[in-house]
Amino acid sequence: MASTSETGHDVNLANFKIIIDKCTEFGADYNPTNTDITVLAMTTKLTAVNLLQNDYIACIGSTKIPIDDREVLFEKMRGIAVRTVNSYCSVKATKQAKKDAKGLLRKITGSNVKIKRLENGDPDPKYVSNSQMSFVKRTTNFETLISLLEADTLYGPNETILTIVSLKALAAEMNAANSGMSELIAILEKKRQDRNAGLYMIETGIIDLALSCKNYVRSVFGAKSQQDLAVSSIKLRRFMKLKPVTGD
C-alpha cells in the first residue's frame, strides 16, 4: 500500500492548486503586497514543485529493475551458500571450522530481505534505504565464509558452482549490485529532499505560502466571509517542517 504521507504530498499539491484557482476568481480584489503569494508567484511555485514531485516519482519507478535484479541475485547466493556449507561439512574439517561456517550461514540466510512496495508496485524508497545495510552485511558475511573455506585446503569441491573461484565471482556481483544501489539511493534521496523542500520549507514551501495566502484573504474580505471560507476550508497537511540551511 502507498504510505499516507506519500499520498498526502499529492493531496497537498492538488489543494494548493485549488487555493490558487479560488484566488484567481477574486480578480483584482486579490492584490497582496507579499509578492510570494500573488497568483502568478504561487502558480510558478506549484509548477516547480509538481516537476520535483514527478521527477521523484519517476526515479522511484526507475529503481524497479535494479532492485528486482539484486533480490534475484541474493536469493541465488542464499541457495549457493547453503550448498557450500553442506559441502564443507562433508569433508574432514575440524568441528570448530564447520561450526564457524554454519554460524556465517545463519547470518547470511537469517534475513531474506524483500523490498516493500508502494500501492502501484514501485519500491518503497524508505524501505530501500533502510534495507541497504542488510544487503551489505550479507555480502560481508558471504565474503567471510569464502575466506574461511579458501584457508582450508580440505575444501575443494568438484562442483564448479561451489568452487572458490565461482564463489568469489558471485561475491563480486553482489558488491557491484550494492554499489549501484548506493548510488541510486543517493540520487533518490536528493530528489526526495528537493521535493520536500518545495512542499515544507519554512516560508518558501507551499504549506507556508498557503497559510499566508489564507491570512491575506481573511484580512481583505473579513473572517467567515464567503471568500475566507472558500480558501480556509481547503486543507493542506504539514508532514514535516524544514528549516533553510544557513552558512552558520
C-alpha positions in Angstrom: 0.0 0.0 0.0 1.1 3.6 -0.6 2.0 5.4 2.6 -0.3 8.0 3.9 2.4 10.6 3.6 3.2 9.8 0.0 -0.5 10.1 -0.8 -0.7 13.3 1.2 2.0 15.0 -0.7 -0.1 14.7 -3.9 -3.2 15.9 -2.0 -1.2 19.0 -0.8 -0.3 19.9 -4.3 -3.8 19.4 -5.6 -5.3 21.5 -2.8 -2.7 24.3 -3.3 -3.9 24.4 -6.9 -7.5 24.8 -5.7 -6.4 27.7 -3.5 -4.7 29.4 -6.5 -7.9 28.9 -8.5 -10.0 30.5 -5.8 -7.7 33.5 -5.6 -7.8 33.9 -9.3 -11.6 34.1 -9.1 -11.3 37.0 -6.7 -9.9 39.1 -9.5 -8.4 42.5 -8.8 -9.6 42.3 -5.2 -6.8 39.8 -4.6 -3.7 42.0 -4.6 -1.2 41.1 -1.9 1.9 43.1 -1.2 3.7 39.9 -0.4 4.9 39.0 -3.9 5.4 35.4 -2.9 1.6 34.9 -2.7 0.5 36.6 -5.9 -1.4 34.3 -8.2 1.5 34.3 -10.7 4.1 33.6 -8.0 2.0 30.7 -6.5 1.3 29.3 -9.9 5.0 29.3 -10.7 5.8 27.7 -7.4 3.2 25.0 -7.9 4.6 24.2 -11.4 8.1 23.9 -9.9 7.1 21.6 -7.1 5.0 19.5 -9.4 8.1 18.9 -11.5 10.1 18.0 -8.4 7.3 15.5 -7.4 7.1 14.0 -10.8 10.8 13.7 -11.1 11.0 11.9 -7.7 8.2 9.5 -8.6 9.8 8.7 -11.9 13.1 8.0 -10.0 11.2 5.6 -7.7 9.9 3.8 -10.7 13.3 3.5 -12.3 14.6 1.6 -9.3 12.4 -1.4 -10.0 14.7 -3.2 -12.3 18.0 -2.9 -10.3 16.1 -3.7 -7.1 14.5 -6.8 -8.5 17.8 -7.9 -10.1 19.6 -7.6 -6.8 16.8 -9.6 -5.0 17.2 -12.4 -7.5 21.0 -12.3 -7.2 20.9 -12.5 -3.4 18.3 -15.3 -3.5 20.7 -17.2 -5.8 23.5 -16.5 -3.3 21.4 -17.8 -0.5 21.0 -21.2 -2.1 24.6 -21.5 -3.1 25.7 -20.6 0.4 23.6 -23.4 1.8 25.1 -25.9 -0.7 28.6 -24.6 0.0 28.4 -25.1 3.8 26.8 -28.6 3.3 29.7 -29.4 1.0 32.2 -28.2 3.6 30.5 -30.2 6.3 31.0 -33.3 4.2 34.9 -33.1 4.4 37.2 -33.9 7.3 37.4 -30.3 8.5 37.6 -29.5 12.2 34.4 -29.2 14.3 35.2 -25.6 15.1 35.7 -24.7 11.4 32.4 -26.3 10.5 30.7 -24.5 13.4 32.1 -21.2 12.2 30.9 -21.9 8.6 27.4 -22.8 9.9 27.4 -19.6 12.0 28.1 -17.4 9.0 25.4 -19.3 7.0 22.9 -18.4 9.7 23.8 -14.7 9.3 23.6 -15.0 5.5 20.2 -16.7 5.4 18.7 -15.2 8.6 17.2 -12.1 6.9 15.8 -12.8 3.5 15.4 -9.2 2.6 12.4 -8.3 0.5 11.8 -4.7 -0.6 8.4 -3.4 0.4 6.3 -1.9 -2.4 4.0 1.1 -2.8 0.5 0.5 -4.0 1.5 0.9 -7.7 4.2 -1.7 -7.4 7.1 0.8 -7.2 9.7 0.1 -4.5 9.2 1.9 -1.2 12.1 4.4 -1.1 12.3 4.4 2.7 12.5 0.6 2.8 15.1 0.5 0.0 17.3 2.8 2.0 16.7 1.0 5.3 17.4 -2.4 3.9 20.6 -1.4 2.2 22.8 -2.2 5.2 21.2 -5.6 5.5 22.3 -6.4 1.9 25.8 -5.1 2.6 26.1 -7.2 5.8 25.0 -10.3 4.0 27.7 -9.7 1.3 30.3 -9.2 4.0 29.4 -12.4 5.7 29.4 -14.3 2.4 32.9 -13.0 1.7 34.0 -14.0 5.2 32.6 -17.5 4.5 34.7 -17.6 1.3 37.8 -16.6 3.2 37.2 -19.4 5.8 36.8 -22.0 3.0 39.8 -20.7 1.0 42.0 -21.0 4.0 41.2 -24.7 4.4 42.9 -26.9 1.9 40.3 -29.6 2.6 37.7 -27.6 0.7 37.9 -28.4 -3.0 34.5 -29.3 -4.4 34.1 -30.9 -7.8 31.0 -28.9 -8.5 32.1 -25.8 -10.4 29.4 -23.5 -8.9 30.8 -24.2 -5.4 34.5 -23.6 -6.1 36.3 -20.7 -4.6 36.6 -19.0 -8.0 32.9 -19.2 -8.6 32.1 -18.0 -5.1 34.4 -15.0 -5.5 32.8 -14.2 -8.8 29.4 -14.2 -7.1 30.6 -12.0 -4.3 31.9 -9.5 -6.9 28.4 -9.4 -8.5 26.9 -8.8 -5.1 29.3 -6.0 -4.3 28.6 -4.4 -7.7 24.9 -4.6 -7.1 25.3 -3.0 -3.7 27.5 -0.2 -5.1 25.0 0.5 -7.8 22.2 0.6 -5.3 24.1 3.0 -3.0 24.4 5.4 -5.9 20.7 5.0 -6.8 19.7 5.6 -3.2 21.8 8.8 -3.1 20.1 10.2 -6.2 16.7 9.2 -4.9 17.3 10.8 -1.6 18.4 14.1 -3.2 15.2 14.2 -5.3 13.1 13.5 -2.2 14.8 16.3 -0.3 14.3 18.7 -3.1 10.6 17.7 -3.3 10.2 18.0 0.4 11.8 21.5 0.5 9.3 22.7 -2.2 6.4 21.5 0.0 7.6 22.0 3.6 10.4 24.6 3.7 9.5 27.3 6.3 8.2 30.5 4.5 9.0 29.3 0.9 7.2 25.9 0.9 3.7 25.7 -0.4 2.3 24.9 3.1 3.5 28.3 4.4 2.6 30.1 1.2 -1.0 28.7 1.5 -1.2 29.9 5.1 0.0 33.4 4.2 -2.5 33.4 1.3 -5.3 32.4 3.7 -4.3 35.2 6.1 -4.3 37.8 3.4 -7.8 36.7 2.1 -9.1 37.0 5.6 -7.6 40.4 6.0 -9.2 41.6 2.8 -12.6 40.1 2.9 -13.1 39.5 6.6 -13.3 36.4 8.8 -16.0 34.0 7.8 -16.7 35.9 4.6 -17.6 33.8 1.6 -14.1 34.3 0.2 -12.4 33.5 3.6 -14.4 30.3 3.9 -13.7 29.3 0.3 -9.9 29.2 1.0 -9.8 28.4 4.7 -11.8 25.2 4.1 -9.1 23.8 1.8 -6.7 21.8 4.0 -3.0 21.2 3.5 -1.2 18.9 5.9 2.3 19.6 7.1 4.2 16.3 7.2 7.4 18.0 8.2 8.8 21.4 9.0 12.1 22.1 7.2 14.4 25.0 8.1 16.5 26.7 5.5 20.2 25.7 5.6 22.4 28.6 6.7 26.1 29.1 6.4 26.5 29.3 10.2 
